Amino acid sequence: MRLWTVLVIIAIVLFAKADALAFGIRSSRADMLGGSLSLSAPSATDFLSAPGLVGKDRRLYVDAGVARRFELSELDVGFLALGYRRGDVLFSLGVQQFGSSDLFAEQIARAALGYRLRNVSASVTLSFKRFEFGGGYQSLNSRALGFGAGLRTRHGTVHLAVDNLNRPTFSESAPAEPRQASVFAELSGRASFTIVASARFEERARPNFGLGQTVTLTDFAKLSWGISSEPLIYGAGFEISKSRVTFIYAGSIHPALGFSQSLTLSLLLTGK
């Protein structure tokens, strides 16, 4: 029964393309925005995907969240991310745990360093992923290297990220992980809303496109929704903010596997 459970979990993750081969940390905002990100008001998890274009304030960002995929507790994911920026330099670090070590577990750690020069930024990322299997099987692990670049204008922001530059492998006999490229864009509309978009490209796979919108309802509440392709997934959610604390809830629907949801508690701490 244990082996059957492990095989079912792995099959669902691979079929859903739910970060099974990626070295990234999950984001509630990406879940509700069709895979896109908030570039003008990023959280700690956003920094891990698009580091750079930081402000000059000295601030510490903290995100803690959990996601349940397809209403199955066996697919729960927990994640924690920190982001620290000072002047034109940003450093962020995130960790993520999926599954349990006695069956099948996936652990990810990701670090990013970004630097801004006026309206242009550059960044590097280093990621680590480990697979653990129950029953005394040997664990597998690998490391991935990436870089990013961003541009900010008065009309919006665009960021390019490339992952798996070193084509990491988990064993000598396993094929190399494909290189991946992602483009994130945000168009600043009126003060009450923003439009975001994303495009992801991977070797030997169809491209994935996402489109989302965030509407500011009040000074402390925002509503977001989005859609992504390959597969066609619909997302929606809301943010509630009070002082420096933000609560983010996101839900998404996969056409074959059903409903997923995630919660994130985001803190913004301002230093001296």
C-alpha positions as CSV (number, residue, x, y, z in Angstrom):
1,M,0.0,0.0,0.0
2,R,2.9,2.4,0.8
3,L,4.5,1.8,-2.6
4,W,1.2,2.4,-4.4
5,T,0.7,5.6,-2.5
6,V,4.1,6.9,-3.4
7,L,3.5,6.1,-7.1
8,V,0.1,7.8,-7.1
9,I,1.6,11.0,-5.5
10,I,4.5,11.1,-8.0
11,A,2.1,10.5,-11.0
12,I,-0.2,13.3,-9.9
13,V,2.7,15.8,-9.4
14,L,4.2,15.0,-12.8
15,F,0.9,15.1,-14.6
16,A,-0.1,18.4,-13.1
17,K,3.3,20.0,-13.9
18,A,3.1,21.4,-10.4
19,D,6.8,22.4,-10.0
20,A,7.8,18.7,-10.2
21,L,10.9,19.6,-12.2
22,A,11.3,23.2,-11.1
23,F,13.7,24.5,-8.5
24,G,11.3,27.3,-7.4
25,I,9.4,28.2,-4.2
26,R,5.6,28.3,-4.4
27,S,3.8,31.7,-4.4
28,S,0.2,32.3,-3.4
29,R,0.1,35.4,-5.6
30,A,1.3,33.4,-8.6
31,D,-1.5,30.9,-7.9
32,M,-4.2,33.5,-8.2
33,L,-2.6,35.5,-11.0
34,G,-2.2,32.8,-13.6
35,G,1.5,32.3,-12.7
36,S,2.3,36.0,-12.9
37,L,3.8,38.1,-10.1
38,S,3.4,41.5,-8.5
39,L,6.6,43.4,-9.5
40,S,5.6,46.8,-8.1
41,A,4.8,45.5,-4.6
42,P,6.6,42.2,-4.3
43,S,6.6,39.9,-1.3
44,A,9.5,37.6,-0.2
45,T,8.4,34.7,-2.4
46,D,8.1,37.1,-5.4
47,F,11.7,38.1,-4.9
48,L,12.8,34.5,-5.3
49,S,11.3,34.4,-8.8
50,A,12.2,38.0,-9.9
51,P,15.0,39.4,-7.7
52,G,16.1,43.0,-8.5
53,L,14.5,46.3,-9.3
54,V,14.6,46.9,-5.5
55,G,14.0,50.3,-3.8
56,K,16.5,52.1,-1.6
57,D,14.7,51.5,1.7
58,R,16.1,49.1,4.2
59,R,13.5,46.4,4.8
60,L,13.0,42.8,5.8
61,Y,10.2,40.8,4.2
62,V,9.0,37.5,5.6
63,D,6.5,35.1,4.0
64,A,5.1,31.9,5.6
65,G,2.6,29.8,3.7
66,V,1.0,26.4,3.0
67,A,-0.7,25.1,-0.1
68,R,-3.1,22.1,-0.5
69,R,-3.1,20.8,-4.1
70,F,-6.2,19.1,-5.6
71,E,-7.8,18.8,-2.1
72,L,-5.4,16.0,-1.1
73,S,-3.5,16.3,2.2
74,E,-0.7,14.1,0.8
75,L,0.1,16.9,-1.6
76,D,0.4,19.6,1.0
77,V,3.3,22.1,0.6
78,G,4.8,24.3,3.3
79,F,7.1,27.2,2.4
80,L,9.0,30.0,4.2
81,A,10.8,32.9,2.5
82,L,12.9,35.9,3.6
83,G,13.9,39.0,1.6
84,Y,16.2,41.7,2.8
85,R,16.9,44.8,0.8
86,R,19.2,47.7,1.6
87,G,20.1,50.4,-0.9
88,D,20.3,48.9,-4.3
89,V,21.1,45.3,-3.1
90,L,18.5,42.6,-2.4
91,F,19.1,39.2,-0.9
92,S,16.3,36.6,-0.5
93,L,16.2,33.0,0.7
94,G,13.4,30.4,0.7
95,V,12.8,26.8,1.7
96,Q,9.9,24.5,0.8
97,Q,8.8,21.0,1.9
98,F,6.4,18.7,0.1
99,G,5.4,15.2,1.4
100,S,6.7,13.2,4.3
101,S,10.1,11.4,4.5
102,D,8.5,8.0,5.3
103,L,6.8,8.0,1.9
104,F,8.0,10.6,-0.6
105,A,9.4,14.0,0.1
106,E,10.6,16.9,-2.0
107,Q,12.7,19.6,-0.3
108,I,13.8,22.9,-2.0
109,A,16.1,25.7,-0.9
110,R,16.6,28.8,-3.1
111,A,18.7,31.9,-2.7
112,A,18.8,35.0,-4.9
113,L,21.0,38.1,-5.0
114,G,19.9,41.1,-7.0
115,Y,21.4,44.6,-7.7
116,R,19.8,47.6,-9.2
117,L,21.4,50.4,-11.2
118,R,18.8,53.1,-11.7
119,N,16.0,51.4,-13.6
120,V,17.9,48.3,-14.6
121,S,18.6,45.3,-12.4
122,A,20.6,42.0,-12.6
123,S,20.5,39.0,-10.3
124,V,21.7,35.5,-9.8
125,T,19.9,32.5,-8.2
126,L,21.2,29.3,-6.7
127,S,18.7,26.5,-5.9
128,F,18.9,23.1,-4.3
129,K,16.4,20.2,-4.6
130,R,16.3,16.9,-2.7
131,F,14.1,13.9,-3.2
132,E,13.6,11.4,-0.3
133,F,12.0,8.0,-0.6
134,G,10.6,5.8,2.2
135,G,11.8,2.3,2.8
136,G,15.4,3.1,3.1
137,Y,16.0,4.1,-0.5
138,Q,18.8,6.5,-1.2
139,S,17.9,10.2,-1.6
140,L,18.6,12.2,-4.7
141,N,19.7,15.8,-4.9
142,S,20.9,18.4,-7.4
143,R,21.7,22.1,-7.7
144,A,20.7,24.7,-10.3
145,L,22.1,28.0,-11.3
146,G,20.1,30.9,-12.8
147,F,20.3,34.6,-13.6
148,G,17.8,37.4,-14.1
149,A,17.5,40.9,-15.5
150,G,14.8,43.6,-15.2
151,L,13.7,46.9,-16.5
152,R,11.4,49.5,-15.0
153,T,9.7,52.3,-16.8
154,R,6.9,54.8,-15.9
155,H,4.4,52.5,-17.7
156,G,5.4,49.2,-16.1
157,T,8.0,46.7,-15.3
158,V,9.5,43.6,-17.1
159,H,11.7,40.9,-15.7
160,L,13.5,38.0,-17.4
161,A,14.7,34.9,-15.5
162,V,16.6,31.9,-16.8
163,D,17.0,28.8,-14.6
164,N,18.9,25.5,-14.9
165,L,21.8,27.1,-16.7
166,N,24.1,24.3,-15.6
167,R,21.6,21.6,-16.7
168,P,21.5,19.8,-13.3
169,T,21.0,16.0,-13.0
170,F,19.8,13.9,-10.0
171,S,21.9,10.9,-10.9
172,E,24.5,9.8,-13.5
173,S,21.9,7.9,-15.5
174,A,19.2,10.5,-15.2
175,P,18.7,13.0,-18.1
176,A,19.7,16.6,-17.5
177,E,16.9,19.0,-16.3
178,P,15.8,21.3,-19.1
179,R,16.7,24.9,-19.2
180,Q,13.8,27.3,-18.4
181,A,13.2,30.9,-19.2
182,S,10.5,33.1,-17.7
183,V,9.3,36.6,-18.5
184,F,7.2,38.6,-16.0
185,A,5.6,41.9,-16.9
186,E,3.4,44.4,-15.1
187,L,1.4,47.2,-16.6
188,S,0.5,50.0,-14.3
189,G,-3.0,51.2,-15.0
190,R,-5.0,53.6,-12.9
191,A,-4.3,53.7,-9.2
192,S,-7.0,51.1,-8.5
193,F,-5.7,48.3,-10.7
194,T,-2.7,46.6,-12.3
195,I,-2.4,44.0,-15.1
196,V,0.3,41.3,-15.0
197,A,1.4,38.7,-17.5
198,S,3.9,35.9,-17.7
199,A,5.5,33.6,-20.3
200,R,7.5,30.4,-19.5
201,F,9.6,28.5,-21.9
202,E,11.2,25.1,-21.4
203,E,13.1,22.8,-23.6
204,R,11.0,20.0,-25.2
205,A,7.8,21.5,-23.8
206,R,5.0,23.8,-24.9
207,P,5.2,27.4,-23.6
208,N,3.0,28.5,-20.7
209,F,1.3,31.9,-20.7
210,G,-0.4,33.7,-17.9
211,L,-2.5,36.8,-17.5
212,G,-3.9,38.4,-14.3
213,Q,-5.3,41.5,-12.8
214,T,-5.3,43.0,-9.3
215,V,-8.0,45.5,-8.2
216,T,-7.5,47.7,-5.2
217,L,-10.9,47.7,-3.4
218,T,-9.9,49.7,-0.3
219,D,-6.7,50.8,1.4
220,F,-6.5,47.4,3.1
221,A,-8.1,45.0,0.6
222,K,-7.2,43.8,-2.9
223,L,-8.9,41.3,-5.2
224,S,-7.0,39.3,-7.9
225,W,-7.8,36.8,-10.6
226,G,-5.9,35.2,-13.5
227,I,-5.7,32.4,-16.1
228,S,-2.8,30.3,-17.4
229,S,-2.3,27.9,-20.3
230,E,-0.8,24.4,-20.7
231,P,-2.9,23.3,-18.9
232,L,-5.7,25.8,-18.7
233,I,-5.9,26.9,-15.0
234,Y,-8.2,29.5,-13.5
235,G,-7.1,31.3,-10.3
236,A,-8.5,34.0,-8.0
237,G,-7.9,35.3,-4.5
238,F,-7.7,38.3,-2.2
239,E,-5.3,40.2,0.1
240,I,-6.1,41.8,3.4
241,S,-3.5,44.1,4.9
242,K,-3.3,45.8,8.3
243,S,-0.2,47.9,9.0
244,R,2.7,45.7,8.0
245,V,0.9,42.4,8.0
246,T,-0.8,40.9,4.8
247,F,-2.9,37.8,4.6
248,I,-3.1,36.3,1.1
249,Y,-5.6,33.6,0.1
250,A,-5.5,32.0,-3.4
251,G,-7.5,29.3,-5.1
252,S,-7.1,27.7,-8.5
253,I,-8.9,25.0,-10.6
254,H,-7.1,22.4,-12.8
255,P,-9.3,21.0,-15.6
256,A,-8.6,17.4,-14.6
257,L,-7.3,17.3,-11.1
258,G,-9.6,19.9,-9.4
259,F,-9.3,22.6,-6.8
260,S,-6.1,23.8,-5.1
261,Q,-5.7,26.5,-2.5
262,S,-2.9,28.3,-0.6
263,L,-2.5,30.7,2.3
264,T,0.4,33.1,2.9
265,L,1.1,35.4,5.9
266,S,3.4,38.2,4.7
267,L,5.2,40.5,7.1
268,L,7.1,43.8,6.2
269,L,9.6,44.9,8.8
270,T,11.3,48.3,8.3
271,G,14.8,48.7,9.7
272,K,16.6,51.8,10.7
